[in-house]
Amino acid sequence: MKHPATLFERFFRGECNEAEKQAVTAYFAEHPEAMQPWLTEESWHSFHPEHTLSTSVSDKMLAVIENRTWQKKKVKTLYYKWIAAAVLGAALTGFAWNRYHHQPAMPIAAATPVTHAVTAPDTYVQQANHTRKIMSIRLKDGSEAELAPGSQLKYLSSFAVTGREIFLTGEAVFKVAPDKNQPFTVHAGHLATTALGTVFKITAWNAAKKPIRVQLISGKVRVQPDSMADIKGLTTTYLLPGEDLSFDPVKMTAVVNKTVSTPTKQVIAKPEKEIFTFNNEPLANIFRLMSEKYHLTIQCQEGTLRDMSFTGTFDSSRESLTDFLSTIATLNNLTMKQTNNVIYVTP
């Protein structure tokens, strides 16, 4: 393959287009001796690739060209090949640099924001009753807690989501919203009382030294000792309505008592089914209303009901008046005794 001398001249002046550069470079690579007429000092200085080699390298190549006249023929052949490689290297360096810097910019993918699920830390929620009255607390699951003065509840912020567990110090009555998938458990001292849907009362003042009492008002609960109490031989106990369990934390003993209800015969007249809703209503007003509706007498000492109130609902189609009044009495630490159509309420 032959190329016109003008093409070589243009090549060493750096005036060839891309196709011409590739053709001349390929030719010189196969026929390095063809470069001999062009390897003069003038041609070296007139060769301007788009991006030259460093000064130190180009000076060495120029020195070789200036000294070529006194080299032997065999060495001259090697010299031609070396010079050809050098020139081709310079040309290819220019080609590569030009291709790299002039190729269209690759589109940069827009950074896709990585979304991480942020979970709020699970912390304890504390609710304390610093008043002289019973404080009504409605929990996330719909359950209600009647917290006695000086008492405190503690539960996780994820309550009703990951479980239903409460820690009690003091005294409270719990009306548990039914949920078969999430048992409702109250921890007090060495005992854990669990229910699915019921009403029960727990008394745990200074649970490390004083007795813990669990009273079942309605439904069914399971009272389970913790690991320490279990070692002492205590077992899980199921309470029925009217039963209460008393646990001695010092002796590590538990006793179940059954409340004897009086009277054994229901004598209170039943009016038509009605639903009564109370919101922080004084007990004196509730007893007065029930006396009128059910034609009975509720007696209590003057001042006994002072500062006592009740928030809740009485549905006569679901519970008897006796059970309703017993619940109110238990919530307020009162004792109720019935004789015929007279109910006696004492502290």
FENHUMO-V513568 format. One record per helix or strand of 3 or more residues. SS is the DSSP state (A for helix, B for strand). FROM is the first residue (numbers start at 1). TO is the last residue. If there is no record, write none. Layout:
ss = {SS:SS}
from = {FROM:FROM}
to = {TO:TO}
//
This chain:
ss = {A:A:A:A:A:A:A:B:B:B:B:B:B:B:B:B:B:A:B:B:B:B:A:B:B:A:B:B}
from = {5:18:32:41:55:68:73:124:135:144:152:163:184:191:199:212:220:227:237:243:253:275:283:297:309:321:335:342}
to = {12:30:38:46:66:70:102:128:138:147:156:175:188:195:204:218:225:231:240:248:258:282:294:300:315:331:339:346}
//
